[in-house]
Amino acid sequence: MTRQKQRRKRDSKDKGTEKANKDRRQKTEEQRNKKTNEQGENITKEEDRTRTLQKKKIKNENITEEDENRKEREHYRRRREQKRTR
């Protein structure tokens, strides 16, 4: 194959992948923008952001001190086990 033919072939492949990537990005952007609430109404990005932050806040408030202590103990237990296996 000549260099010119190779270049043309490569360029046509690049155009195809660029178009596919563009289409994929466009679809994901549309999906992102199509979020709806429980009533089926469309939600803006800002509303969605506030909702997720509220959910995280509620989740963090429900964690008790006992849970934190248990997680910490498990963490250190795993670390000790890792040191033993080395």
N, CA, C and O atoms as a CHARMM CRD file, in Angstrom:
* protein
*
  344
    1    1 MET  N      0.84200  -1.18800   0.00000 PROA 1      0.00000
    2    1 MET  CA     0.00000   0.00000   0.00000 PROA 1      0.00000
    3    1 MET  C      0.88400   1.24800   0.00000 PROA 1      0.00000
    4    1 MET  O      1.91300   1.30000   0.67400 PROA 1      0.00000
    5    2 THR  N      0.47200   2.21500  -0.74400 PROA 2      0.00000
    6    2 THR  CA     1.26000   3.44000  -0.76500 PROA 2      0.00000
    7    2 THR  C      0.96400   4.25500   0.48000 PROA 2      0.00000
    8    2 THR  O     -0.03600   4.02800   1.16100 PROA 2      0.00000
    9    3 ARG  N      1.83300   5.19900   0.77200 PROA 3      0.00000
   10    3 ARG  CA     1.64700   6.02600   1.96300 PROA 3      0.00000
   11    3 ARG  C      0.35500   6.84000   1.88400 PROA 3      0.00000
   12    3 ARG  O     -0.34900   7.01900   2.87800 PROA 3      0.00000
   13    4 GLN  N      0.06400   7.32600   0.67800 PROA 4      0.00000
   14    4 GLN  CA    -1.13500   8.14200   0.51600 PROA 4      0.00000
   15    4 GLN  C     -2.39500   7.30400   0.79900 PROA 4      0.00000
   16    4 GLN  O     -3.33300   7.77000   1.44600 PROA 4      0.00000
   17    5 LYS  N     -2.39200   6.08100   0.30800 PROA 5      0.00000
   18    5 LYS  CA    -3.53900   5.20700   0.52500 PROA 5      0.00000
   19    5 LYS  C     -3.68800   4.87600   2.01500 PROA 5      0.00000
   20    5 LYS  O     -4.79600   4.85100   2.55000 PROA 5      0.00000
   21    6 GLN  N     -2.55200   4.62400   2.67100 PROA 6      0.00000
   22    6 GLN  CA    -2.57600   4.34100   4.10600 PROA 6      0.00000
   23    6 GLN  C     -3.13800   5.53000   4.87700 PROA 6      0.00000
   24    6 GLN  O     -3.95500   5.37100   5.78400 PROA 6      0.00000
   25    7 ARG  N     -2.68400   6.73200   4.49600 PROA 7      0.00000
   26    7 ARG  CA    -3.13600   7.93700   5.18200 PROA 7      0.00000
   27    7 ARG  C     -4.64400   8.10800   5.02400 PROA 7      0.00000
   28    7 ARG  O     -5.34800   8.41900   5.98500 PROA 7      0.00000
   29    8 ARG  N     -5.13500   7.89900   3.78700 PROA 8      0.00000
   30    8 ARG  CA    -6.57400   8.02700   3.54500 PROA 8      0.00000
   31    8 ARG  C     -7.36600   7.03100   4.38400 PROA 8      0.00000
   32    8 ARG  O     -8.40300   7.36400   4.95800 PROA 8      0.00000
   33    9 LYS  N     -6.85800   5.81100   4.44200 PROA 9      0.00000
   34    9 LYS  CA    -7.53800   4.76900   5.20200 PROA 9      0.00000
   35    9 LYS  C     -7.58800   5.13900   6.68900 PROA 9      0.00000
   36    9 LYS  O     -8.62700   5.01200   7.33800 PROA 9      0.00000
   37   10 ARG  N     -6.46200   5.59200   7.20800 PROA 10     0.00000
   38   10 ARG  CA    -6.38600   5.99200   8.61200 PROA 10     0.00000
   39   10 ARG  C     -7.31300   7.17000   8.89600 PROA 10     0.00000
   40   10 ARG  O     -8.01000   7.18500   9.91000 PROA 10     0.00000
   41   11 ASP  N     -7.32100   8.15400   8.00100 PROA 11     0.00000
   42   11 ASP  CA    -8.17100   9.32500   8.19400 PROA 11     0.00000
   43   11 ASP  C     -9.64900   8.94600   8.20500 PROA 11     0.00000
   44   11 ASP  O    -10.42400   9.47800   9.00000 PROA 11     0.00000
   45   12 SER  N    -10.03700   8.03000   7.32700 PROA 12     0.00000
   46   12 SER  CA   -11.44400   7.63300   7.28900 PROA 12     0.00000
   47   12 SER  C    -11.81800   6.89900   8.58100 PROA 12     0.00000
   48   12 SER  O    -12.92900   7.05700   9.08700 PROA 12     0.00000
   49   13 LYS  N    -10.88700   6.09700   9.11100 PROA 13     0.00000
   50   13 LYS  CA   -11.15800   5.41400  10.38300 PROA 13     0.00000
   51   13 LYS  C    -11.32200   6.43500  11.49800 PROA 13     0.00000
   52   13 LYS  O    -12.22800   6.31700  12.32300 PROA 13     0.00000
   53   14 ASP  N    -10.44400   7.44300  11.52800 PROA 14     0.00000
   54   14 ASP  CA   -10.51700   8.46700  12.55300 PROA 14     0.00000
   55   14 ASP  C    -11.84700   9.20200  12.50100 PROA 14     0.00000
   56   14 ASP  O    -12.44200   9.49600  13.53800 PROA 14     0.00000
   57   15 LYS  N    -12.31400   9.50000  11.28700 PROA 15     0.00000
   58   15 LYS  CA   -13.60200  10.19000  11.15400 PROA 15     0.00000
   59   15 LYS  C    -14.72500   9.34300  11.72600 PROA 15     0.00000
   60   15 LYS  O    -15.63000   9.86700  12.37500 PROA 15     0.00000
   61   16 GLY  N    -14.67500   8.04500  11.49300 PROA 16     0.00000
   62   16 GLY  CA   -15.70700   7.14900  12.00700 PROA 16     0.00000
   63   16 GLY  C    -15.71300   7.10600  13.52000 PROA 16     0.00000
   64   16 GLY  O    -16.77400   7.15400  14.14300 PROA 16     0.00000
   65   17 THR  N    -14.53000   7.01700  14.11700 PROA 17     0.00000
   66   17 THR  CA   -14.48000   6.96800  15.58000 PROA 17     0.00000
   67   17 THR  C    -14.86900   8.30500  16.18000 PROA 17     0.00000
   68   17 THR  O    -15.50400   8.34700  17.23400 PROA 17     0.00000
   69   18 GLU  N    -14.50000   9.39300  15.53100 PROA 18     0.00000
   70   18 GLU  CA   -14.89500  10.70700  16.04500 PROA 18     0.00000
   71   18 GLU  C    -16.40900  10.84700  16.05700 PROA 18     0.00000
   72   18 GLU  O    -16.98600  11.36100  17.01600 PROA 18     0.00000
   73   19 LYS  N    -17.05000  10.38500  14.98100 PROA 19     0.00000
   74   19 LYS  CA   -18.50200  10.48000  14.89900 PROA 19     0.00000
   75   19 LYS  C    -19.14200   9.60300  15.97400 PROA 19     0.00000
   76   19 LYS  O    -20.10300  10.01700  16.62300 PROA 19     0.00000
   77   20 ALA  N    -18.61400   8.39400  16.16300 PROA 20     0.00000
   78   20 ALA  CA   -19.16600   7.48500  17.16800 PROA 20     0.00000
   79   20 ALA  C    -19.01300   8.08800  18.56500 PROA 20     0.00000
   80   20 ALA  O    -19.94300   8.04100  19.36900 PROA 20     0.00000
   81   21 ASN  N    -17.84600   8.65100  18.84900 PROA 21     0.00000
   82   21 ASN  CA   -17.62600   9.26700  20.15500 PROA 21     0.00000
   83   21 ASN  C    -18.56200  10.44100  20.36800 PROA 21     0.00000
   84   21 ASN  O    -19.11200  10.62200  21.45500 PROA 21     0.00000
   85   22 LYS  N    -18.74100  11.23800  19.32500 PROA 22     0.00000
   86   22 LYS  CA   -19.61900  12.39500  19.41900 PROA 22     0.00000
   87   22 LYS  C    -21.05600  11.94400  19.70700 PROA 22     0.00000
   88   22 LYS  O    -21.73400  12.51900  20.55900 PROA 22     0.00000
   89   23 ASP  N    -21.51100  10.91500  18.99200 PROA 23     0.00000
   90   23 ASP  CA   -22.85800  10.39400  19.21000 PROA 23     0.00000
   91   23 ASP  C    -23.01700   9.86200  20.63000 PROA 23     0.00000
   92   23 ASP  O    -24.03300  10.10100  21.28300 PROA 23     0.00000
   93   24 ARG  N    -22.00100   9.13700  21.10300 PROA 24     0.00000
   94   24 ARG  CA   -22.07000   8.57600  22.45400 PROA 24     0.00000
   95   24 ARG  C    -22.13300   9.67800  23.49400 PROA 24     0.00000
   96   24 ARG  O    -22.93100   9.61300  24.42900 PROA 24     0.00000
   97   25 ARG  N    -21.27800  10.70800  23.33200 PROA 25     0.00000
   98   25 ARG  CA   -21.29500  11.83000  24.27100 PROA 25     0.00000
   99   25 ARG  C    -22.64900  12.51900  24.27400 PROA 25     0.00000
  100   25 ARG  O    -23.16400  12.89700  25.32600 PROA 25     0.00000
  101   26 GLN  N    -23.22000  12.68000  23.08400 PROA 26     0.00000
  102   26 GLN  CA   -24.50700  13.34900  22.97200 PROA 26     0.00000
  103   26 GLN  C    -25.59600  12.54100  23.68800 PROA 26     0.00000
  104   26 GLN  O    -26.43500  13.11600  24.38100 PROA 26     0.00000
  105   27 LYS  N    -25.58700  11.22100  23.52600 PROA 27     0.00000
  106   27 LYS  CA   -26.58000  10.37700  24.17900 PROA 27     0.00000
  107   27 LYS  C    -26.45600  10.44800  25.69000 PROA 27     0.00000
  108   27 LYS  O    -27.46000  10.56800  26.39200 PROA 27     0.00000
  109   28 THR  N    -25.22500  10.37300  26.19800 PROA 28     0.00000
  110   28 THR  CA   -25.05100  10.42400  27.65000 PROA 28     0.00000
  111   28 THR  C    -25.47100  11.78100  28.19200 PROA 28     0.00000
  112   28 THR  O    -26.03900  11.86400  29.28000 PROA 28     0.00000
  113   29 GLU  N    -25.19900  12.83700  27.45000 PROA 29     0.00000
  114   29 GLU  CA   -25.61000  14.17500  27.88300 PROA 29     0.00000
  115   29 GLU  C    -27.13200  14.27000  27.92600 PROA 29     0.00000
  116   29 GLU  O    -27.69600  14.86200  28.84700 PROA 29     0.00000
  117   30 GLU  N    -27.79100  13.68800  26.93000 PROA 30     0.00000
  118   30 GLU  CA   -29.24900  13.68800  26.92300 PROA 30     0.00000
  119   30 GLU  C    -29.79000  12.90800  28.11700 PROA 30     0.00000
  120   30 GLU  O    -30.74000  13.34300  28.76800 PROA 30     0.00000
  121   31 GLN  N    -29.18500  11.75300  28.40400 PROA 31     0.00000
  122   31 GLN  CA   -29.62100  10.95500  29.55300 PROA 31     0.00000
  123   31 GLN  C    -29.45400  11.74300  30.84500 PROA 31     0.00000
  124   31 GLN  O    -30.31800  11.71900  31.72200 PROA 31     0.00000
  125   32 ARG  N    -28.32200  12.44400  30.94700 PROA 32     0.00000
  126   32 ARG  CA   -28.04500  13.22700  32.13700 PROA 32     0.00000
  127   32 ARG  C    -29.08800  14.32400  32.30400 PROA 32     0.00000
  128   32 ARG  O    -29.50500  14.63000  33.42100 PROA 32     0.00000
  129   33 ASN  N    -29.50000  14.90200  31.20500 PROA 33     0.00000
  130   33 ASN  CA   -30.46000  16.00000  31.26200 PROA 33     0.00000
  131   33 ASN  C    -31.89600  15.52200  31.41200 PROA 33     0.00000
  132   33 ASN  O    -32.78400  16.32800  31.68700 PROA 33     0.00000
  133   34 LYS  N    -32.14400  14.22400  31.23800 PROA 34     0.00000
  134   34 LYS  CA   -33.50800  13.70900  31.28800 PROA 34     0.00000
  135   34 LYS  C    -33.91800  13.24100  32.67600 PROA 34     0.00000
  136   34 LYS  O    -34.96100  12.60100  32.80700 PROA 34     0.00000
  137   35 LYS  N    -33.15500  13.52700  33.70400 PROA 35     0.00000
  138   35 LYS  CA   -33.49000  13.05400  35.04100 PROA 35     0.00000
  139   35 LYS  C    -34.84600  13.61200  35.46900 PROA 35     0.00000
  140   35 LYS  O    -35.16500  14.77100  35.20400 PROA 35     0.00000
  141   36 THR  N    -35.63000  12.77800  36.12800 PROA 36     0.00000
  142   36 THR  CA   -36.94900  13.20100  36.57800 PROA 36     0.00000
  143   36 THR  C    -37.08900  12.89600  38.06500 PROA 36     0.00000
  144   36 THR  O    -36.39600  12.03400  38.60500 PROA 36     0.00000
  145   37 ASN  N    -37.99400  13.61500  38.71100 PROA 37     0.00000
  146   37 ASN  CA   -38.24700  13.36600  40.12500 PROA 37     0.00000
  147   37 ASN  C    -39.34900  12.31700  40.26900 PROA 37     0.00000
  148   37 ASN  O    -39.76000  11.70000  39.28600 PROA 37     0.00000
  149   38 GLU  N    -39.82600  12.11800  41.50900 PROA 38     0.00000
  150   38 GLU  CA   -40.82200  11.07600  41.76600 PROA 38     0.00000
  151   38 GLU  C    -42.13300  11.34400  41.03600 PROA 38     0.00000
  152   38 GLU  O    -42.83600  10.40000  40.67500 PROA 38     0.00000
  153   39 GLN  N    -42.47400  12.60800  40.81400 PROA 39     0.00000
  154   39 GLN  CA   -43.72100  12.94500  40.13400 PROA 39     0.00000
  155   39 GLN  C    -43.57500  12.86200  38.60900 PROA 39     0.00000
  156   39 GLN  O    -44.55700  13.04900  37.89100 PROA 39     0.00000
  157   40 GLY  N    -42.38800  12.58900  38.11300 PROA 40     0.00000
  158   40 GLY  CA   -42.17500  12.49100  36.68100 PROA 40     0.00000
  159   40 GLY  C    -41.85100  13.81600  36.02100 PROA 40     0.00000
  160   40 GLY  O    -41.84600  13.92100  34.79500 PROA 40     0.00000
  161   41 GLU  N    -41.58000  14.83000  36.83200 PROA 41     0.00000
  162   41 GLU  CA   -41.23300  16.13200  36.27100 PROA 41     0.00000
  163   41 GLU  C    -39.72900  16.18100  36.03500 PROA 41     0.00000
  164   41 GLU  O    -38.95100  15.57100  36.76700 PROA 41     0.00000
  165   42 ASN  N    -39.34100  16.90600  35.01600 PROA 42     0.00000
  166   42 ASN  CA   -37.91000  17.02400  34.72600 PROA 42     0.00000
  167   42 ASN  C    -37.20900  17.82300  35.82200 PROA 42     0.00000
  168   42 ASN  O    -37.77900  18.74600  36.40300 PROA 42     0.00000
  169   43 ILE  N    -35.97000  17.45000  36.08700 PROA 43     0.00000
  170   43 ILE  CA   -35.17800  18.08900  37.14100 PROA 43     0.00000
  171   43 ILE  C    -33.99400  18.79000  36.49800 PROA 43     0.00000
  172   43 ILE  O    -33.37900  18.25800  35.57400 PROA 43     0.00000
  173   44 THR  N    -33.67600  19.97300  36.98200 PROA 44     0.00000
  174   44 THR  CA   -32.48400  20.65700  36.49400 PROA 44     0.00000
  175   44 THR  C    -31.26900  20.08300  37.20200 PROA 44     0.00000
  176   44 THR  O    -31.40400  19.39700  38.21400 PROA 44     0.00000
  177   45 LYS  N    -30.09400  20.35900  36.67800 PROA 45     0.00000
  178   45 LYS  CA   -28.86800  19.83400  37.28600 PROA 45     0.00000
  179   45 LYS  C    -28.70300  20.35100  38.71600 PROA 45     0.00000
  180   45 LYS  O    -28.26900  19.61400  39.60100 PROA 45     0.00000
  181   46 GLU  N    -29.05000  21.61000  38.93400 PROA 46     0.00000
  182   46 GLU  CA   -28.88800  22.20100  40.26700 PROA 46     0.00000
  183   46 GLU  C    -29.79800  21.50900  41.28600 PROA 46     0.00000
  184   46 GLU  O    -29.37100  21.22200  42.40400 PROA 46     0.00000
  185   47 GLU  N    -31.05000  21.24000  40.90200 PROA 47     0.00000
  186   47 GLU  CA   -31.96500  20.54000  41.80200 PROA 47     0.00000
  187   47 GLU  C    -31.45200  19.14200  42.11400 PROA 47     0.00000
  188   47 GLU  O    -31.52100  18.68100  43.25300 PROA 47     0.00000
  189   48 ASP  N    -30.94100  18.47800  41.09200 PROA 48     0.00000
  190   48 ASP  CA   -30.41400  17.12700  41.27800 PROA 48     0.00000
  191   48 ASP  C    -29.23800  17.15300  42.24700 PROA 48     0.00000
  192   48 ASP  O    -29.11600  16.28400  43.11100 PROA 48     0.00000
  193   49 ARG  N    -28.39300  18.13500  42.10100 PROA 49     0.00000
  194   49 ARG  CA   -27.23000  18.26500  42.98100 PROA 49     0.00000
  195   49 ARG  C    -27.66500  18.47600  44.43100 PROA 49     0.00000
  196   49 ARG  O    -27.11900  17.85200  45.34100 PROA 49     0.00000
  197   50 THR  N    -28.63900  19.34600  44.64600 PROA 50     0.00000
  198   50 THR  CA   -29.09700  19.59100  46.01400 PROA 50     0.00000
  199   50 THR  C    -29.72700  18.33600  46.60400 PROA 50     0.00000
  200   50 THR  O    -29.54200  18.04900  47.78600 PROA 50     0.00000
  201   51 ARG  N    -30.46800  17.58800  45.79600 PROA 51     0.00000
  202   51 ARG  CA   -31.09000  16.35700  46.30400 PROA 51     0.00000
  203   51 ARG  C    -30.04000  15.34700  46.73600 PROA 51     0.00000
  204   51 ARG  O    -30.16200  14.74000  47.80000 PROA 51     0.00000
  205   52 THR  N    -29.00000  15.16100  45.91200 PROA 52     0.00000
  206   52 THR  CA   -27.97500  14.18200  46.26900 PROA 52     0.00000
  207   52 THR  C    -27.22100  14.62300  47.52500 PROA 52     0.00000
  208   52 THR  O    -26.87400  13.79200  48.36400 PROA 52     0.00000
  209   53 LEU  N    -26.96800  15.92400  47.65500 PROA 53     0.00000
  210   53 LEU  CA   -26.28100  16.40400  48.85600 PROA 53     0.00000
  211   53 LEU  C    -27.14900  16.18000  50.09300 PROA 53     0.00000
  212   53 LEU  O    -26.63600  15.82400  51.15400 PROA 53     0.00000
  213   54 GLN  N    -28.45200  16.38500  49.96200 PROA 54     0.00000
  214   54 GLN  CA   -29.34500  16.15200  51.09600 PROA 54     0.00000
  215   54 GLN  C    -29.35300  14.68100  51.48500 PROA 54     0.00000
  216   54 GLN  O    -29.34600  14.34900  52.67000 PROA 54     0.00000
  217   55 LYS  N    -29.36800  13.80200  50.49200 PROA 55     0.00000
  218   55 LYS  CA   -29.35500  12.36500  50.78300 PROA 55     0.00000
  219   55 LYS  C    -28.09000  11.97500  51.53400 PROA 55     0.00000
  220   55 LYS  O    -28.14200  11.21200  52.49900 PROA 55     0.00000
  221   56 LYS  N    -26.93900  12.51000  51.08100 PROA 56     0.00000
  222   56 LYS  CA   -25.67400  12.20700  51.75300 PROA 56     0.00000
  223   56 LYS  C    -25.68700  12.70800  53.18400 PROA 56     0.00000
  224   56 LYS  O    -25.20500  12.02800  54.09000 PROA 56     0.00000
  225   57 LYS  N    -26.24300  13.90800  53.39000 PROA 57     0.00000
  226   57 LYS  CA   -26.29600  14.49700  54.72500 PROA 57     0.00000
  227   57 LYS  C    -27.13000  13.62500  55.65300 PROA 57     0.00000
  228   57 LYS  O    -26.72600  13.35800  56.78500 PROA 57     0.00000
  229   58 ILE  N    -28.29400  13.18000  55.18200 PROA 58     0.00000
  230   58 ILE  CA   -29.16700  12.32400  55.98900 PROA 58     0.00000
  231   58 ILE  C    -28.45100  11.02200  56.31900 PROA 58     0.00000
  232   58 ILE  O    -28.52400  10.53800  57.44900 PROA 58     0.00000
  233   59 LYS  N    -27.76100  10.45600  55.33800 PROA 59     0.00000
  234   59 LYS  CA   -27.05400   9.19300  55.55000 PROA 59     0.00000
  235   59 LYS  C    -25.98000   9.36900  56.62200 PROA 59     0.00000
  236   59 LYS  O    -25.82400   8.51300  57.49200 PROA 59     0.00000
  237   60 ASN  N    -25.24100  10.47700  56.56100 PROA 60     0.00000
  238   60 ASN  CA   -24.18200  10.71400  57.53600 PROA 60     0.00000
  239   60 ASN  C    -24.74300  10.95800  58.92700 PROA 60     0.00000
  240   60 ASN  O    -24.10900  10.59000  59.91600 PROA 60     0.00000
  241   61 GLU  N    -25.91000  11.56700  59.02500 PROA 61     0.00000
  242   61 GLU  CA   -26.50700  11.80600  60.33900 PROA 61     0.00000
  243   61 GLU  C    -26.94700  10.51300  60.99900 PROA 61     0.00000
  244   61 GLU  O    -26.96700  10.42300  62.22600 PROA 61     0.00000
  245   62 ASN  N    -27.29900   9.51100  60.20800 PROA 62     0.00000
  246   62 ASN  CA   -27.78200   8.24700  60.75400 PROA 62     0.00000
  247   62 ASN  C    -26.65500   7.36300  61.28900 PROA 62     0.00000
  248   62 ASN  O    -26.92600   6.37400  61.97100 PROA 62     0.00000
  249   63 ILE  N    -25.41400   7.69400  60.99900 PROA 63     0.00000
  250   63 ILE  CA   -24.29100   6.89500  61.48100 PROA 63     0.00000
  251   63 ILE  C    -24.05900   7.22100  62.96200 PROA 63     0.00000
  252   63 ILE  O    -23.86700   8.37700  63.33900 PROA 63     0.00000
  253   64 THR  N    -24.08400   6.18900  63.77000 PROA 64     0.00000
  254   64 THR  CA   -23.89200   6.39700  65.19700 PROA 64     0.00000
  255   64 THR  C    -22.41800   6.23600  65.55600 PROA 64     0.00000
  256   64 THR  O    -21.59800   5.82600  64.73500 PROA 64     0.00000
  257   65 GLU  N    -22.11300   6.56700  66.79000 PROA 65     0.00000
  258   65 GLU  CA   -20.73200   6.45300  67.25300 PROA 65     0.00000
  259   65 GLU  C    -20.28700   4.98800  67.27600 PROA 65     0.00000
  260   65 GLU  O    -19.13000   4.68000  66.99300 PROA 65     0.00000
  261   66 GLU  N    -21.21600   4.09000  67.61500 PROA 66     0.00000
  262   66 GLU  CA   -20.89200   2.66300  67.63500 PROA 66     0.00000
  263   66 GLU  C    -20.47400   2.18000  66.24700 PROA 66     0.00000
  264   66 GLU  O    -19.52000   1.41400  66.10200 PROA 66     0.00000
  265   67 ASP  N    -21.20500   2.64200  65.23000 PROA 67     0.00000
  266   67 ASP  CA   -20.86300   2.25200  63.85900 PROA 67     0.00000
  267   67 ASP  C    -19.46500   2.72100  63.49700 PROA 67     0.00000
  268   67 ASP  O    -18.68900   1.98500  62.88800 PROA 67     0.00000
  269   68 GLU  N    -19.14900   3.96300  63.87900 PROA 68     0.00000
  270   68 GLU  CA   -17.82400   4.50100  63.58400 PROA 68     0.00000
  271   68 GLU  C    -16.74200   3.67800  64.27200 PROA 68     0.00000
  272   68 GLU  O    -15.71700   3.35800  63.67000 PROA 68     0.00000
  273   69 ASN  N    -16.97600   3.33800  65.53800 PROA 69     0.00000
  274   69 ASN  CA   -16.00000   2.53000  66.27500 PROA 69     0.00000
  275   69 ASN  C    -15.82500   1.15900  65.63100 PROA 69     0.00000
  276   69 ASN  O    -14.70500   0.66400  65.50900 PROA 69     0.00000
  277   70 ARG  N    -16.93600   0.54700  65.22000 PROA 70     0.00000
  278   70 ARG  CA   -16.87400  -0.76900  64.59400 PROA 70     0.00000
  279   70 ARG  C    -16.07600  -0.69700  63.29500 PROA 70     0.00000
  280   70 ARG  O    -15.23200  -1.55300  63.03200 PROA 70     0.00000
  281   71 LYS  N    -16.34500   0.32500  62.48600 PROA 71     0.00000
  282   71 LYS  CA   -15.60400   0.48200  61.22600 PROA 71     0.00000
  283   71 LYS  C    -14.11100   0.64700  61.48900 PROA 71     0.00000
  284   71 LYS  O    -13.27600   0.07200  60.79100 PROA 71     0.00000
  285   72 GLU  N    -13.79300   1.43800  62.50000 PROA 72     0.00000
  286   72 GLU  CA   -12.39400   1.68300  62.82300 PROA 72     0.00000
  287   72 GLU  C    -11.71400   0.38300  63.26400 PROA 72     0.00000
  288   72 GLU  O    -10.59300   0.09800  62.84300 PROA 72     0.00000
  289   73 ARG  N    -12.38700  -0.40500  64.10900 PROA 73     0.00000
  290   73 ARG  CA   -11.81500  -1.68300  64.54800 PROA 73     0.00000
  291   73 ARG  C    -11.57900  -2.60700  63.37000 PROA 73     0.00000
  292   73 ARG  O    -10.52500  -3.23600  63.27200 PROA 73     0.00000
  293   74 GLU  N    -12.56300  -2.69500  62.46500 PROA 74     0.00000
  294   74 GLU  CA   -12.41600  -3.55900  61.29800 PROA 74     0.00000
  295   74 GLU  C    -11.24700  -3.10200  60.42500 PROA 74     0.00000
  296   74 GLU  O    -10.49600  -3.91800  59.89000 PROA 74     0.00000
  297   75 HSD  N    -11.11300  -1.79100  60.29500 PROA 75     0.00000
  298   75 HSD  CA   -10.02400  -1.24100  59.48900 PROA 75     0.00000
  299   75 HSD  C     -8.66900  -1.67100  60.05300 PROA 75     0.00000
  300   75 HSD  O     -7.81100  -2.15600  59.31500 PROA 75     0.00000
  301   76 TYR  N     -8.48200  -1.49200  61.35600 PROA 76     0.00000
  302   76 TYR  CA    -7.19900  -1.85000  61.96300 PROA 76     0.00000
  303   76 TYR  C     -6.97500  -3.36000  61.95100 PROA 76     0.00000
  304   76 TYR  O     -5.83900  -3.81300  61.81800 PROA 76     0.00000
  305   77 ARG  N     -8.05200  -4.14600  62.09000 PROA 77     0.00000
  306   77 ARG  CA    -7.92300  -5.60100  62.03700 PROA 77     0.00000
  307   77 ARG  C     -7.42000  -6.01900  60.65800 PROA 77     0.00000
  308   77 ARG  O     -6.53500  -6.86800  60.55200 PROA 77     0.00000
  309   78 ARG  N     -7.98200  -5.42500  59.59600 PROA 78     0.00000
  310   78 ARG  CA    -7.52400  -5.74500  58.22800 PROA 78     0.00000
  311   78 ARG  C     -6.05700  -5.37900  58.05100 PROA 78     0.00000
  312   78 ARG  O     -5.29100  -6.12300  57.43900 PROA 78     0.00000
  313   79 ARG  N     -5.67600  -4.23900  58.58600 PROA 79     0.00000
  314   79 ARG  CA    -4.27400  -3.81000  58.45400 PROA 79     0.00000
  315   79 ARG  C     -3.33500  -4.79400  59.13000 PROA 79     0.00000
  316   79 ARG  O     -2.27900  -5.12400  58.59000 PROA 79     0.00000
  317   80 ARG  N     -3.72000  -5.26300  60.31600 PROA 80     0.00000
  318   80 ARG  CA    -2.89200  -6.24100  61.02900 PROA 80     0.00000
  319   80 ARG  C     -2.77300  -7.52600  60.21800 PROA 80     0.00000
  320   80 ARG  O     -1.69400  -8.10800  60.11300 PROA 80     0.00000
  321   81 GLU  N     -3.90100  -7.96500  59.64300 PROA 81     0.00000
  322   81 GLU  CA    -3.87200  -9.18300  58.83300 PROA 81     0.00000
  323   81 GLU  C     -2.97100  -9.00900  57.61700 PROA 81     0.00000
  324   81 GLU  O     -2.24900  -9.93200  57.24000 PROA 81     0.00000
  325   82 GLN  N     -3.00900  -7.83500  57.00500 PROA 82     0.00000
  326   82 GLN  CA    -2.15200  -7.58800  55.85500 PROA 82     0.00000
  327   82 GLN  C     -0.68400  -7.63400  56.24500 PROA 82     0.00000
  328   82 GLN  O      0.14100  -8.16000  55.49800 PROA 82     0.00000
  329   83 LYS  N     -0.35500  -7.09300  57.39800 PROA 83     0.00000
  330   83 LYS  CA     1.03800  -7.10900  57.85000 PROA 83     0.00000
  331   83 LYS  C      1.50500  -8.53600  58.08500 PROA 83     0.00000
  332   83 LYS  O      2.65500  -8.86900  57.79800 PROA 83     0.00000
  333   84 ARG  N      0.62200  -9.38300  58.60600 PROA 84     0.00000
  334   84 ARG  CA     0.98200 -10.77400  58.84800 PROA 84     0.00000
  335   84 ARG  C      1.26500 -11.51600  57.55300 PROA 84     0.00000
  336   84 ARG  O      2.18000 -12.33700  57.49100 PROA 84     0.00000
  337   85 THR  N      0.49100 -11.23200  56.52800 PROA 85     0.00000
  338   85 THR  CA     0.64600 -11.97100  55.27100 PROA 85     0.00000
  339   85 THR  C      1.89300 -11.55100  54.50900 PROA 85     0.00000
  340   85 THR  O      2.35500 -12.29300  53.64300 PROA 85     0.00000
  341   86 ARG  N      2.44900 -10.38800  54.80400 PROA 86     0.00000
  342   86 ARG  CA     3.63200  -9.91600  54.07900 PROA 86     0.00000
  343   86 ARG  C      4.88000 -10.63300  54.44600 PROA 86     0.00000
  344   86 ARG  O      5.94600 -10.33200  53.90800 PROA 86     0.00000
